[in-house]
């Protein structure tokens, strides 16, 4: 065999070795990621907030990490006082009158103070029957004469569910138990049974659909309002619906404002939208011609909307966190540098969270922009040196593909660095889904979307969902009601 043939054969073997090494590295990464998913902590935080790693542009693949000794004084936990607006019963434990005499001089003791201790008592739920009696009246004279006798009676009082015995308080209890606290209807059926009340889950399911139908005008008004905002955040999650053609359906989520009441011109609204697919057309139909900012993850379906898309640094950071987990234990590399740099961006957001939108934009332009430029240079340089199929390669590719969206948050102070507002808003649905697992019909899933929307919007506005929902059902069953007065921020003024 000639020298040329040997060299060609060596090149082929080296290529095979390189491929096998790359494949082996990929499988090792997948193994470590699977271990982390099964047994590791779910937190994505960076130890030491990124201060443990070298900030130089070029990193040595393996570098020793110096651990900083941290000393602190443990604070003694303090119990929070019970709310002042709770009903209170004062019980005085006084000494007998005979003991109010001084043992030394037999003089009368005077009160110098007191000690007070609060105890919280729980009163179990009570159920009662409200009988609506409507007396009938007729004329005896007309009865004797045999003439036409008109019977007079008070009109039937308004009812949330005509011919049903459900009251607003009962319906509010069932709705919040399921959609706020994740208590399936079959468990609620067992709870009512212990009070001697036969209330089947089928009946309660029917009530939920009727309640959602009554609240649909309020949902529609909130839908109109959310499309008037300059910024919307969106997300979606899976849902199983038994009587649907598709095995996996989706609950889409759209929200504005914040998780809790604060000084902000943007109202706190959370709306769920059930769809039997994840097609981008679902977002297009809900948003209509909305052209404001839309906070999303990297899902391509949102590209079909007319909105200006804003990326999510939490998703980008998650990719690098996976790359960090996929590294051999104790190894410090490129993923750590990226996590450290992203943490700096978040540190700026923490410092400006209470500032005005204009002030946020100004500080981001002064501080965040330079950090973003540094990160972009690093990504461009790293993409050619990292295999694309590795966890780190995927993280770098995601960052570059999403870069215009990831940097858009510095354009407007009303924008956020990530889409965590939407992820937090969809979490109650995800937690509830673990309890009731699926919806039976599309009609039930749509009702769930409406009821979840009302409850989560109430929570975002600092309301107690039970009280708000009971008020809604009382008012919306009246012949004449003003939807504007039923909005959560209007209820909060009462």
HELIX and SHEET records of a PDB file:
HELIX    1   1 UNK A    3  UNK A   39  1                                  37    
HELIX    2   2 UNK A   47  UNK A   50  5                                   4    
HELIX    3   3 UNK A   97  UNK A   99  5                                   3    
HELIX    4   4 UNK A  140  UNK A  145  1                                   6    
HELIX    5   5 UNK A  168  UNK A  179  1                                  12    
HELIX    6   6 UNK A  185  UNK A  193  1                                   9    
HELIX    7   7 UNK A  201  UNK A  226  1                                  26    
HELIX    8   8 UNK A  280  UNK A  287  1                                   8    
HELIX    9   9 UNK A  300  UNK A  304  5                                   5    
HELIX   10  10 UNK A  313  UNK A  326  1                                  14    
HELIX   11  11 UNK A  334  UNK A  352  1                                  19    
HELIX   12  12 UNK A  357  UNK A  363  1                                   7    
HELIX   13  13 UNK A  364  UNK A  368  3                                   5    
HELIX   14  14 UNK A  369  UNK A  382  1                                  14    
HELIX   15  15 UNK A  391  UNK A  401  1                                  11    
HELIX   16  16 UNK A  403  UNK A  406  1                                   4    
HELIX   17  17 UNK A  408  UNK A  411  5                                   4    
HELIX   18  18 UNK A  420  UNK A  436  1                                  17    
HELIX   19  19 UNK A  442  UNK A  460  1                                  19    
HELIX   20  20 UNK A  465  UNK A  476  1                                  12    
HELIX   21  21 UNK A  483  UNK A  486  5                                   4    
HELIX   22  22 UNK A  488  UNK A  491  1                                   4    
SHEET    1   A 2 UNK A 136  UNK A 137  0                                        
SHEET    2   A 2 UNK A 152  UNK A 153 -1                                        
SHEET    1   B 5 UNK A 269  UNK A 275  0                                        
SHEET    2   B 5 UNK A 249  UNK A 256 -1                                        
SHEET    3   B 5 UNK A 231  UNK A 239 -1                                        
SHEET    4   B 5 UNK A 293  UNK A 295  1                                        
SHEET    5   B 5 UNK A 308  UNK A 310  1                                        
END                                                                             
